[in-house]
């Protein structure tokens, strides 16, 4: 299950009613691009005790340069602070979060602006 973080602009589309149906064989993924996404994700994990439910994945989203951005993509919201991959991993380690860091392999294999991969 994906939970949309604040910088996605899609938090309102999260299906919170699915959380009680999660089983130990499921996974919840958070795609994190800003410090605010990280703080929000930590709070959601604690509030819903997700670490006691199923494996949790944190995946970093790379900010694209303006010429790489598809018109359908939303920009980082004003007032939010982008987070580097290294900063995200260091925060996970420092906070001892019970999550797995997940690389979006398609971003390493294909150009970061390539769609539908």
MOPAC internal coordinates of N, CA, C and O (Angstrom, degrees):
PM7 1SCF
backbone

  N    0.0000 0     0.00 0     0.00 0    0    0    0
  C    1.4431 1     0.00 0     0.00 0    1    0    0
  C    1.5224 1   107.89 1     0.00 0    2    1    0
  O    1.2310 1   120.50 1   -46.44 1    3    2    1
  N    1.3145 1   116.65 1   133.56 1    3    2    1
  C    1.4636 1   121.57 1   174.51 1    5    3    2
  C    1.5248 1   109.23 1   -94.87 1    6    5    3
  O    1.2310 1   120.77 1   -43.23 1    7    6    5
  N    1.3248 1   116.14 1   136.77 1    7    6    5
  C    1.4588 1   120.65 1   169.23 1    9    7    6
  C    1.5205 1   106.88 1  -111.81 1   10    9    7
  O    1.2310 1   120.90 1   -58.86 1   11   10    9
  N    1.3145 1   115.89 1   121.14 1   11   10    9
  C    1.4642 1   121.84 1  -178.16 1   13   11   10
  C    1.5222 1   109.44 1   -74.82 1   14   13   11
  O    1.2310 1   120.86 1   -49.35 1   15   14   13
  N    1.3163 1   115.96 1   130.65 1   15   14   13
  C    1.4639 1   121.73 1  -178.58 1   17   15   14
  C    1.5315 1   110.51 1   -92.43 1   18   17   15
  O    1.2310 1   120.06 1   -14.61 1   19   18   17
  N    1.3333 1   117.49 1   165.39 1   19   18   17
  C    1.4670 1   120.45 1  -174.31 1   21   19   18
  C    1.5274 1   115.92 1   -54.52 1   22   21   19
  O    1.2310 1   119.50 1   140.41 1   23   22   21
  N    1.3375 1   118.56 1   -39.59 1   23   22   21
  C    1.4648 1   118.10 1  -176.21 1   25   23   22
  C    1.5240 1   112.73 1   -68.68 1   26   25   23
  O    1.2310 1   120.25 1   164.62 1   27   26   25
  N    1.3241 1   117.12 1   -15.38 1   27   26   25
  C    1.4696 1   119.95 1   177.66 1   29   27   26
  C    1.5218 1   111.58 1   -73.55 1   30   29   27
  O    1.2310 1   120.68 1   159.15 1   31   30   29
  N    1.3372 1   116.31 1   -20.85 1   31   30   29
  C    1.4549 1   119.97 1  -174.68 1   33   31   30
  C    1.5191 1   112.49 1    72.85 1   34   33   31
  O    1.2310 1   120.48 1  -167.18 1   35   34   33
  N    1.3378 1   116.68 1    12.82 1   35   34   33
  C    1.4631 1   121.51 1  -173.92 1   37   35   34
  C    1.5309 1   113.48 1  -119.26 1   38   37   35
  O    1.2310 1   119.36 1  -165.38 1   39   38   37
  N    1.3170 1   118.83 1    14.62 1   39   38   37
  C    1.4665 1   120.82 1  -177.74 1   41   39   38
  C    1.5237 1   111.40 1   -54.66 1   42   41   39
  O    1.2310 1   120.46 1   144.61 1   43   42   41
  N    1.3046 1   116.72 1   -35.39 1   43   42   41
  C    1.4600 1   120.92 1  -179.92 1   45   43   42
  C    1.5173 1   114.06 1   -64.61 1   46   45   43
  O    1.2310 1   120.14 1   165.75 1   47   46   45
  N    1.3186 1   117.34 1   -14.25 1   47   46   45
  C    1.4631 1   121.19 1   179.80 1   49   47   46
  C    1.5257 1   112.74 1   -93.54 1   50   49   47
  O    1.2310 1   120.11 1   176.85 1   51   50   49
  N    1.3443 1   117.40 1    -3.15 1   51   50   49
  C    1.4618 1   119.62 1   178.92 1   53   51   50
  C    1.5226 1   110.27 1   -62.58 1   54   53   51
  O    1.2310 1   120.97 1   -37.94 1   55   54   53
  N    1.3067 1   115.75 1   142.06 1   55   54   53
  C    1.4691 1   122.15 1  -179.61 1   57   55   54
  C    1.5320 1   108.86 1  -100.28 1   58   57   55
  O    1.2310 1   121.40 1  -103.67 1   59   58   57
  N    1.3294 1   114.93 1    76.33 1   59   58   57
  C    1.4601 1   120.89 1  -176.68 1   61   59   58
  C    1.5204 1   111.89 1   -59.05 1   62   61   59
  O    1.2310 1   120.46 1   151.06 1   63   62   61
  N    1.3270 1   116.72 1   -28.94 1   63   62   61
  C    1.4636 1   120.34 1  -179.21 1   65   63   62
  C    1.5269 1   112.44 1   -67.06 1   66   65   63
  O    1.2310 1   119.81 1   167.65 1   67   66   65
  N    1.3322 1   117.97 1   -12.35 1   67   66   65
  C    1.4644 1   120.75 1   177.27 1   69   67   66
  C    1.5291 1   112.77 1   -82.97 1   70   69   67
  O    1.2310 1   119.74 1   161.81 1   71   70   69
  N    1.3278 1   118.11 1   -18.19 1   71   70   69
  C    1.4660 1   120.29 1  -176.59 1   73   71   70
  C    1.5277 1   113.35 1   -56.70 1   74   73   71
  O    1.2310 1   118.91 1   136.01 1   75   74   73
  N    1.3413 1   119.69 1   -43.99 1   75   74   73
  C    1.4682 1   118.59 1   179.93 1   77   75   74
  C    1.5321 1   113.60 1   -65.20 1   78   77   75
  O    1.2310 1   120.26 1   164.38 1   79   78   77
  N    1.3241 1   117.11 1   -15.62 1   79   78   77
  C    1.4671 1   120.66 1  -178.87 1   81   79   78
  C    1.5263 1   113.10 1   -90.79 1   82   81   79
  O    1.2310 1   120.08 1   176.27 1   83   82   81
  N    1.3310 1   117.45 1    -3.73 1   83   82   81
  C    1.4629 1   120.22 1  -178.95 1   85   83   82
  C    1.5237 1   110.81 1   -66.27 1   86   85   83
  O    1.2310 1   121.48 1   -37.52 1   87   86   85
  N    1.3368 1   114.78 1   142.48 1   87   86   85
  C    1.4617 1   122.05 1   178.13 1   89   87   86
  C    1.5285 1   109.36 1  -120.06 1   90   89   87
  O    1.2310 1   119.98 1   -13.42 1   91   90   89
  N    1.3135 1   117.64 1   166.58 1   91   90   89
  C    1.4697 1   120.15 1   179.42 1   93   91   90
  C    1.5305 1   114.11 1   -58.77 1   94   93   91
  O    1.2310 1   119.97 1   158.54 1   95   94   93
  N    1.3068 1   117.65 1   -21.46 1   95   94   93
  C    1.4670 1   120.94 1   179.23 1   97   95   94
  C    1.5257 1   112.68 1   -86.03 1   98   97   95
  O    1.2310 1   119.88 1   173.48 1   99   98   97
  N    1.3233 1   117.83 1    -6.52 1   99   98   97
  C    1.4650 1   122.26 1   177.83 1  101   99   98
  C    1.5311 1   109.45 1   -86.25 1  102  101   99
  O    1.2310 1   121.06 1    -7.76 1  103  102  101
  N    1.3155 1   115.58 1   172.24 1  103  102  101
  C    1.4611 1   122.76 1   174.21 1  105  103  102
  C    1.5208 1   108.49 1  -138.37 1  106  105  103
  O    1.2310 1   121.00 1   -31.53 1  107  106  105
  N    1.3297 1   115.69 1   148.47 1  107  106  105
  C    1.4599 1   120.92 1   173.49 1  109  107  106
  C    1.5222 1   106.97 1  -116.97 1  110  109  107
  O    1.2310 1   121.08 1   -51.50 1  111  110  109
  N    1.3376 1   115.54 1   128.50 1  111  110  109
  C    1.4642 1   121.00 1  -178.60 1  113  111  110
  C    1.5266 1   109.96 1  -113.90 1  114  113  111
  O    1.2310 1   121.61 1   -44.83 1  115  114  113
  N    1.3269 1   114.52 1   135.17 1  115  114  113
  C    1.4577 1   123.31 1   174.19 1  117  115  114
  C    1.5264 1   106.84 1  -116.10 1  118  117  115
  O    1.2310 1   119.71 1   -53.87 1  119  118  117
  N    1.3208 1   118.16 1   126.13 1  119  118  117
  C    1.4654 1   121.45 1   174.69 1  121  119  118
  C    1.5235 1   106.67 1   -98.29 1  122  121  119
  O    1.2310 1   121.04 1   -61.18 1  123  122  121
  N    1.3356 1   115.61 1   118.82 1  123  122  121
  C    1.4564 1   121.36 1  -169.06 1  125  123  122
  C    1.5242 1   110.90 1  -116.33 1  126  125  123
  O    1.2310 1   121.25 1   -52.50 1  127  126  125
  N    1.3207 1   115.21 1   127.50 1  127  126  125
  C    1.4556 1   120.43 1   179.34 1  129  127  126
  C    1.5169 1   113.88 1  -126.51 1  130  129  127
  O    1.2310 1   120.60 1   165.62 1  131  130  129
  N    1.3480 1   116.46 1   -14.38 1  131  130  129
  C    1.4656 1   119.85 1  -176.86 1  133  131  130
  C    1.5282 1   110.31 1  -135.81 1  134  133  131
  O    1.2310 1   121.63 1   -16.34 1  135  134  133
  N    1.3225 1   114.48 1   163.66 1  135  134  133
  C    1.4694 1   119.55 1   176.11 1  137  135  134
  C    1.5333 1   110.50 1   -60.75 1  138  137  135
  O    1.2310 1   120.96 1   145.24 1  139  138  137
  N    1.3091 1   115.77 1   -34.76 1  139  138  137
  C    1.4648 1   120.45 1   179.48 1  141  139  138
  C    1.5279 1   110.74 1   -66.59 1  142  141  139
  O    1.2310 1   120.20 1   141.74 1  143  142  141
  N    1.3284 1   117.22 1   -38.26 1  143  142  141
  C    1.4734 1   120.88 1   175.42 1  145  143  142
  C    1.5276 1   110.23 1   -60.10 1  146  145  143
  O    1.2310 1   121.09 1   136.56 1  147  146  145
  N    1.3244 1   115.53 1   -43.44 1  147  146  145
  C    1.4663 1   120.62 1  -178.76 1  149  147  146
  C    1.5290 1   110.49 1   -62.32 1  150  149  147
  O    1.2310 1   120.38 1   130.45 1  151  150  149
  N    1.3239 1   116.87 1   -49.55 1  151  150  149
  C    1.4694 1   120.97 1  -179.80 1  153  151  150
  C    1.5249 1   110.49 1   -61.63 1  154  153  151
  O    1.2310 1   120.20 1   137.88 1  155  154  153
  N    1.3272 1   117.22 1   -42.12 1  155  154  153
  C    1.4639 1   121.97 1   179.25 1  157  155  154
  C    1.5294 1   109.87 1   -62.36 1  158  157  155
  O    1.2310 1   120.35 1   135.70 1  159  158  157
  N    1.3176 1   116.94 1   -44.30 1  159  158  157
  C    1.4657 1   121.29 1  -178.46 1  161  159  158
  C    1.5237 1   111.19 1   -63.69 1  162  161  159
  O    1.2310 1   120.39 1   137.03 1  163  162  161
  N    1.3369 1   116.86 1   -42.97 1  163  162  161
  C    1.4671 1   120.47 1   176.71 1  165  163  162
  C    1.5233 1   110.83 1   -58.55 1  166  165  163
  O    1.2310 1   120.96 1   136.70 1  167  166  165
  N    1.3176 1   115.76 1   -43.30 1  167  166  165
  C    1.4712 1   120.35 1  -178.34 1  169  167  166
  C    1.5301 1   110.93 1   -66.28 1  170  169  167
  O    1.2310 1   120.14 1   138.46 1  171  170  169
  N    1.3205 1   117.34 1   -41.54 1  171  170  169
  C    1.4691 1   121.28 1   179.85 1  173  171  170
  C    1.5274 1   110.30 1   -64.69 1  174  173  171
  O    1.2310 1   120.38 1   137.85 1  175  174  173
  N    1.3311 1   116.89 1   -42.15 1  175  174  173
  C    1.4707 1   120.73 1   178.39 1  177  175  174
  C    1.5222 1   109.96 1   -59.84 1  178  177  175
  O    1.2310 1   120.22 1   133.55 1  179  178  177
  N    1.3311 1   117.18 1   -46.45 1  179  178  177
  C    1.4651 1   121.09 1  -179.31 1  181  179  178
  C    1.5263 1   111.61 1   -66.96 1  182  181  179
  O    1.2310 1   120.38 1   133.27 1  183  182  181
  N    1.3299 1   116.89 1   -46.73 1  183  182  181
  C    1.4640 1   120.56 1  -176.56 1  185  183  182
  C    1.5271 1   112.21 1   -60.99 1  186  185  183
  O    1.2310 1   120.83 1   138.59 1  187  186  185
  N    1.3230 1   116.02 1   -41.41 1  187  186  185
  C    1.4704 1   120.36 1  -176.33 1  189  187  186
  C    1.5246 1   112.69 1   -99.34 1  190  189  187
  O    1.2310 1   120.69 1  -175.55 1  191  190  189
  N    1.3424 1   116.28 1     4.45 1  191  190  189
  C    1.4670 1   121.98 1   179.31 1  193  191  190
  C    1.5274 1   111.00 1    50.70 1  194  193  191
  O    1.2310 1   121.29 1  -137.70 1  195  194  193
  N    1.3209 1   115.15 1    42.30 1  195  194  193
  C    1.4614 1   120.14 1  -176.19 1  197  195  194
  C    1.5223 1   112.63 1   -64.89 1  198  197  195
  O    1.2310 1   120.42 1   151.57 1  199  198  197
  N    1.3351 1   116.80 1   -28.43 1  199  198  197
  C    1.4633 1   119.33 1   179.42 1  201  199  198
  C    1.5239 1   112.04 1   -65.77 1  202  201  199
  O    1.2310 1   119.95 1   164.70 1  203  202  201
  N    1.3204 1   117.71 1   -15.30 1  203  202  201
  C    1.4596 1   122.16 1   177.76 1  205  203  202
  C    1.5246 1   111.50 1   -98.86 1  206  205  203
  O    1.2310 1   120.75 1  -177.50 1  207  206  205
  N    1.3215 1   116.17 1     2.50 1  207  206  205
  C    1.4585 1   120.90 1  -175.34 1  209  207  206
  C    1.5181 1   112.73 1  -106.33 1  210  209  207
  O    1.2310 1   120.97 1   129.18 1  211  210  209
  N    1.3443 1   115.75 1   -50.82 1  211  210  209
  C    1.4609 1   120.04 1  -174.34 1  213  211  210
  C    1.5279 1   109.49 1  -161.38 1  214  213  211
  O    1.2310 1   120.12 1    -9.63 1  215  214  213
  N    1.3383 1   117.38 1   170.37 1  215  214  213
  C    1.4666 1   119.56 1   176.18 1  217  215  214
  C    1.5281 1   111.66 1   -61.82 1  218  217  215
  O    1.2310 1   121.27 1   -34.41 1  219  218  217
  N    1.3354 1   115.17 1   145.59 1  219  218  217
  C    1.4640 1   122.36 1  -178.78 1  221  219  218
  C    1.5226 1   109.23 1  -119.74 1  222  221  219
  O    1.2310 1   120.69 1   -42.94 1  223  222  221
  N    1.3209 1   116.28 1   137.06 1  223  222  221
  C    1.4576 1   122.50 1  -178.73 1  225  223  222
  C    1.5181 1   110.08 1  -119.98 1  226  225  223
  O    1.2310 1   120.59 1   -46.41 1  227  226  225
  N    1.3247 1   116.47 1   133.59 1  227  226  225
  C    1.4586 1   122.28 1   170.75 1  229  227  226
  C    1.5177 1   106.84 1  -111.23 1  230  229  227
  O    1.2310 1   120.85 1   -56.39 1  231  230  229
  N    1.3017 1   115.98 1   123.61 1  231  230  229
  C    1.4541 1   121.96 1   179.35 1  233  231  230
  C    1.5197 1   108.08 1  -119.93 1  234  233  231
  O    1.2310 1   120.61 1   -48.02 1  235  234  233
  N    1.3250 1   116.43 1   131.98 1  235  234  233
  C    1.4607 1   121.06 1  -178.08 1  237  235  234
  C    1.5125 1   109.82 1   -88.39 1  238  237  235
  O    1.2310 1   120.79 1   -41.81 1  239  238  237
  N    1.3084 1   116.10 1   138.19 1  239  238  237
  C    1.4597 1   120.73 1   175.84 1  241  239  238
  C    1.5240 1   108.18 1  -108.10 1  242  241  239
  O    1.2310 1   121.15 1   -52.30 1  243  242  241
  N    1.3232 1   115.41 1   127.70 1  243  242  241
  C    1.4629 1   121.21 1  -179.38 1  245  243  242
  C    1.5134 1   110.18 1   -80.25 1  246  245  243
  O    1.2310 1   120.17 1   -49.81 1  247  246  245
  N    1.3238 1   117.28 1   130.19 1  247  246  245
  C    1.4622 1   118.07 1   174.49 1  249  247  246
  C    1.5248 1   109.26 1   -68.47 1  250  249  247
  O    1.2310 1   120.63 1   -43.27 1  251  250  249
  N    1.2979 1   116.40 1   136.73 1  251  250  249
  C    1.4605 1   121.54 1   179.85 1  253  251  250
  C    1.5195 1   110.23 1   -94.30 1  254  253  251
  O    1.2310 1   121.25 1   -31.67 1  255  254  253
  N    1.3178 1   115.21 1   148.33 1  255  254  253
  C    1.4617 1   120.05 1   173.74 1  257  255  254
  C    1.5213 1   108.58 1   -68.37 1  258  257  255
  O    1.2310 1   119.70 1   -25.17 1  259  258  257
  N    1.3325 1   118.17 1   154.83 1  259  258  257
  C    1.4704 1   120.01 1  -177.07 1  261  259  258
  C    1.5311 1   113.79 1   -51.59 1  262  261  259
  O    1.2310 1   119.56 1   140.20 1  263  262  261
  N    1.3374 1   118.45 1   -39.80 1  263  262  261
  C    1.4685 1   119.67 1  -178.07 1  265  263  262
  C    1.5314 1   112.62 1   -72.60 1  266  265  263
  O    1.2310 1   119.89 1   167.33 1  267  266  265
  N    1.3483 1   117.82 1   -12.67 1  267  266  265
  C    1.4586 1   121.70 1   179.33 1  269  267  266
  C    1.5269 1   112.36 1   -93.28 1  270  269  267
  O    1.2310 1   120.57 1   165.72 1  271  270  269
  N    1.3078 1   116.52 1   -14.28 1  271  270  269
  C    1.4600 1   120.11 1  -171.72 1  273  271  270
  C    1.5175 1   112.13 1   -80.49 1  274  273  271
  O    1.2310 1   121.56 1   -52.19 1  275  274  273
  N    1.3079 1   114.61 1   127.81 1  275  274  273
  C    1.4518 1   120.93 1   173.43 1  277  275  274
  C    1.5267 1   107.36 1   -73.31 1  278  277  275
  O    1.2310 1   120.31 1   -32.34 1  279  278  277
  N    1.3166 1   117.01 1   147.66 1  279  278  277
  C    1.4761 1   120.28 1  -178.41 1  281  279  278
  C    1.5253 1   112.20 1   -61.49 1  282  281  279
  O    1.2310 1   120.15 1   157.58 1  283  282  281
  N    1.3396 1   117.32 1   -22.42 1  283  282  281
  C    1.4609 1   120.27 1  -178.96 1  285  283  282
  C    1.5284 1   112.16 1   -78.33 1  286  285  283
  O    1.2310 1   119.77 1   166.00 1  287  286  285
  N    1.3376 1   118.05 1   -14.00 1  287  286  285
  C    1.4580 1   121.21 1  -178.68 1  289  287  286
  C    1.5188 1   110.97 1   -81.10 1  290  289  287
  O    1.2310 1   121.29 1   -36.13 1  291  290  289
  N    1.3257 1   115.13 1   143.87 1  291  290  289
  C    1.4563 1   120.34 1   178.30 1  293  291  290
  C    1.5284 1   108.83 1   -90.79 1  294  293  291
  O    1.2310 1   119.67 1   -39.93 1  295  294  293
  N    1.3384 1   118.23 1   140.07 1  295  294  293
  C    1.4664 1   120.08 1   177.20 1  297  295  294
  C    1.5277 1   110.28 1   -73.70 1  298  297  295
  O    1.2310 1   120.84 1   -15.98 1  299  298  297
  N    1.3352 1   116.00 1   164.02 1  299  298  297
  C    1.4656 1   120.14 1   174.33 1  301  299  298
  C    1.5225 1   107.12 1   -59.91 1  302  301  299
  O    1.2310 1   119.81 1   -51.86 1  303  302  301
  N    1.3194 1   117.96 1   128.14 1  303  302  301
  C    1.4653 1   120.15 1  -178.35 1  305  303  302
  C    1.5293 1   112.08 1   -59.40 1  306  305  303
  O    1.2310 1   121.15 1   -34.72 1  307  306  305
  N    1.3050 1   115.40 1   145.28 1  307  306  305
  C    1.4668 1   121.32 1   176.83 1  309  307  306
  C    1.5223 1   108.90 1   -56.95 1  310  309  307
  O    1.2310 1   120.95 1   -41.22 1  311  310  309
  N    1.3066 1   115.79 1   138.78 1  311  310  309
  C    1.4569 1   120.28 1   178.16 1  313  311  310
  C    1.5153 1   113.94 1    88.76 1  314  313  311
  O    1.2310 1   119.68 1   172.44 1  315  314  313
  N    1.3252 1   118.21 1    -7.56 1  315  314  313
  C    1.4617 1   120.29 1   177.16 1  317  315  314
  C    1.5256 1   109.47 1   -97.97 1  318  317  315
  O    1.2310 1   120.82 1   -31.85 1  319  318  317
  N    1.3240 1   116.04 1   148.15 1  319  318  317
  C    1.4589 1   122.20 1  -175.15 1  321  319  318
  C    1.5218 1   110.52 1  -107.27 1  322  321  319
  O    1.2310 1   120.09 1   -64.21 1  323  322  321
  N    1.3415 1   117.44 1   115.79 1  323  322  321
  C    1.4682 1   119.32 1   177.28 1  325  323  322
  C    1.5315 1   111.27 1   -57.89 1  326  325  323
  O    1.2310 1   121.35 1   -28.67 1  327  326  325
  N    1.3131 1   115.03 1   151.33 1  327  326  325
  C    1.4574 1   123.37 1  -175.90 1  329  327  326
  C    1.5226 1   107.92 1  -124.04 1  330  329  327
  O    1.2310 1   119.75 1   -46.43 1  331  330  329
  N    1.3273 1   118.07 1   133.57 1  331  330  329
  C    1.4641 1   119.77 1   177.22 1  333  331  330
  C    1.5255 1   109.50 1   -80.23 1  334  333  331
  O    1.2310 1   121.16 1   -15.94 1  335  334  333
  N    1.3086 1   115.40 1   164.06 1  335  334  333
  C    1.4716 1   121.31 1   177.28 1  337  335  334
  C    1.5299 1   109.16 1   -58.96 1  338  337  335
  O    1.2310 1   120.28 1   136.25 1  339  338  337
  N    1.3249 1   117.07 1   -43.75 1  339  338  337
  C    1.4642 1   120.59 1  -179.78 1  341  339  338
  C    1.5269 1   111.11 1   -63.88 1  342  341  339
  O    1.2310 1   120.19 1   136.57 1  343  342  341
  N    1.3278 1   117.24 1   -43.43 1  343  342  341
  C    1.4718 1   120.21 1   179.07 1  345  343  342
  C    1.5230 1   111.10 1   -61.72 1  346  345  343
  O    1.2310 1   120.48 1   142.00 1  347  346  345
  N    1.3226 1   116.68 1   -38.00 1  347  346  345
  C    1.4658 1   119.87 1   179.00 1  349  347  346
  C    1.5252 1   110.37 1   -64.50 1  350  349  347
  O    1.2310 1   120.21 1   131.72 1  351  350  349
  N    1.3230 1   117.20 1   -48.28 1  351  350  349
  C    1.4650 1   120.56 1  -179.44 1  353  351  350
  C    1.5261 1   110.79 1   -62.46 1  354  353  351
  O    1.2310 1   120.17 1   137.52 1  355  354  353
  N    1.3244 1   117.28 1   -42.48 1  355  354  353
  C    1.4675 1   120.10 1   179.33 1  357  355  354
  C    1.5281 1   111.48 1   -63.99 1  358  357  355
  O    1.2310 1   120.05 1   142.88 1  359  358  357
  N    1.3297 1   117.51 1   -37.12 1  359  358  357
  C    1.4724 1   120.59 1   177.55 1  361  359  358
  C    1.5280 1   110.62 1   -66.21 1  362  361  359
  O    1.2310 1   120.42 1   138.13 1  363  362  361
  N    1.3303 1   116.81 1   -41.87 1  363  362  361
  C    1.4709 1   120.73 1   178.36 1  365  363  362
  C    1.5287 1   109.96 1   -59.43 1  366  365  363
  O    1.2310 1   120.70 1   134.65 1  367  366  365
  N    1.3399 1   116.27 1   -45.35 1  367  366  365
  C    1.4678 1   120.71 1  -179.41 1  369  367  366
  C    1.5235 1   110.70 1   -66.17 1  370  369  367
  O    1.2310 1   120.24 1   132.45 1  371  370  369
  N    1.3318 1   117.14 1   -47.55 1  371  370  369
  C    1.4659 1   121.57 1  -179.05 1  373  371  370
  C    1.5223 1   111.38 1   -59.81 1  374  373  371
  O    1.2310 1   120.63 1   136.06 1  375  374  373
  N    1.3276 1   116.41 1   -43.94 1  375  374  373
  C    1.4650 1   121.11 1  -177.66 1  377  375  374
  C    1.5281 1   112.86 1   -83.65 1  378  377  375
  O    1.2310 1   120.70 1   175.50 1  379  378  377
  N    1.3375 1   116.26 1    -4.50 1  379  378  377
  C    1.4660 1   121.46 1  -179.53 1  381  379  378
  C    1.5266 1   111.68 1    52.47 1  382  381  379
  O    1.2310 1   121.56 1  -135.94 1  383  382  381
  N    1.3151 1   114.61 1    44.06 1  383  382  381
  C    1.4636 1   118.80 1   179.84 1  385  383  382
  C    1.5230 1   110.45 1   -70.95 1  386  385  383
  O    1.2310 1   120.36 1   -40.72 1  387  386  385
  N    1.3189 1   116.91 1   139.28 1  387  386  385
  C    1.4639 1   121.19 1   179.34 1  389  387  386
  C    1.5332 1   111.11 1   -83.03 1  390  389  387
  O    1.2310 1   121.06 1  -119.48 1  391  390  389
  N    1.3210 1   115.58 1    60.52 1  391  390  389
  C    1.4675 1   121.05 1  -178.08 1  393  391  390
  C    1.5250 1   109.06 1  -129.12 1  394  393  391
  O    1.2310 1   121.49 1   -19.35 1  395  394  393
  N    1.3250 1   114.75 1   160.65 1  395  394  393
  C    1.4642 1   121.08 1   171.97 1  397  395  394
  C    1.5110 1   107.73 1  -104.52 1  398  397  395
  O    1.2310 1   121.03 1   -44.32 1  399  398  397
  N    1.3314 1   115.64 1   135.68 1  399  398  397
  C    1.4559 1   120.34 1   175.39 1  401  399  398
  C    1.5174 1   107.57 1   -84.16 1  402  401  399
  O    1.2310 1   120.91 1   -51.48 1  403  402  401
  N    1.3079 1   115.86 1   128.52 1  403  402  401
  C    1.4590 1   121.50 1  -175.92 1  405  403  402
  C    1.5205 1   109.63 1  -117.39 1  406  405  403
  O    1.2310 1   120.92 1   -52.16 1  407  406  405
  N    1.3159 1   115.85 1   127.84 1  407  406  405
  C    1.4601 1   120.20 1   173.83 1  409  407  406
  C    1.5194 1   109.11 1   -86.65 1  410  409  407
  O    1.2310 1   120.80 1   -40.20 1  411  410  409
  N    1.3060 1   116.07 1   139.80 1  411  410  409
  C    1.4628 1   120.43 1   173.88 1  413  411  410
  C    1.5256 1   106.34 1   -85.18 1  414  413  411
  O    1.2310 1   121.14 1   -88.39 1  415  414  413
  N    1.3357 1   115.43 1    91.61 1  415  414  413
  C    1.4601 1   120.80 1  -172.72 1  417  415  414
  C    1.5165 1   113.93 1   -54.64 1  418  417  415
  O    1.2310 1   120.54 1   145.92 1  419  418  417
  N    1.3175 1   116.57 1   -34.08 1  419  418  417
  C    1.4616 1   118.67 1  -179.05 1  421  419  418
  C    1.5299 1   111.51 1   -61.83 1  422  421  419
  O    1.2310 1   120.15 1   156.45 1  423  422  421
  N    1.3313 1   117.32 1   -23.55 1  423  422  421
  C    1.4651 1   120.42 1   178.37 1  425  423  422
  C    1.5301 1   111.62 1   -75.04 1  426  425  423
  O    1.2310 1   120.20 1   159.97 1  427  426  425
  N    1.3214 1   117.21 1   -20.03 1  427  426  425
  C    1.4576 1   121.43 1   177.20 1  429  427  426
  C    1.5268 1   111.58 1   -91.83 1  430  429  427
  O    1.2310 1   120.71 1   151.79 1  431  430  429
  N    1.3174 1   116.25 1   -28.21 1  431  430  429
  C    1.4635 1   121.06 1  -176.39 1  433  431  430
  C    1.5224 1   111.58 1   -85.19 1  434  433  431
  O    1.2310 1   120.46 1   134.76 1  435  434  433
  N    1.3260 1   116.72 1   -45.24 1  435  434  433
  C    1.4623 1   122.06 1  -178.19 1  437  435  434
  C    1.5297 1   109.81 1  -111.62 1  438  437  435
  O    1.2310 1   120.02 1   -16.82 1  439  438  437
  N    1.3212 1   117.57 1   163.18 1  439  438  437
  C    1.4687 1   119.63 1   176.75 1  441  439  438
  C    1.5341 1   110.39 1   -56.22 1  442  441  439
  O    1.2310 1   119.93 1   -37.07 1  443  442  441
  N    1.3389 1   117.73 1   142.93 1  443  442  441
  C    1.4648 1   120.38 1  -175.32 1  445  443  442
  C    1.5220 1   114.53 1   -60.87 1  446  445  443
  O    1.2310 1   120.17 1   158.31 1  447  446  445
  N    1.3351 1   117.28 1   -21.69 1  447  446  445
  C    1.4627 1   118.97 1  -179.33 1  449  447  446
  C    1.5243 1   112.76 1   -94.80 1  450  449  447
  O    1.2310 1   119.83 1  -179.39 1  451  450  449
  N    1.3234 1   117.94 1     0.61 1  451  450  449
  C    1.4658 1   119.82 1   179.81 1  453  451  450
  C    1.5185 1   109.55 1   -73.94 1  454  453  451
  O    1.2310 1   120.75 1   -48.08 1  455  454  453
  N    1.3029 1   116.17 1   131.92 1  455  454  453
  C    1.4652 1   122.33 1  -176.79 1  457  455  454
  C    1.5256 1   110.18 1   -98.50 1  458  457  455
  O    1.2310 1   121.14 1   -19.26 1  459  458  457
  N    1.3145 1   115.42 1   160.74 1  459  458  457
  C    1.4731 1   124.05 1   173.23 1  461  459  458
  C    1.5258 1   112.82 1    62.43 1  462  461  459
  O    1.2310 1   120.63 1  -138.35 1  463  462  461
  N    1.3359 1   116.40 1    41.65 1  463  462  461
  C    1.4694 1   119.09 1   175.20 1  465  463  462
  C    1.5118 1   110.13 1  -115.26 1  466  465  463
  O    1.2310 1   120.10 1   180.00 1  467  466  465

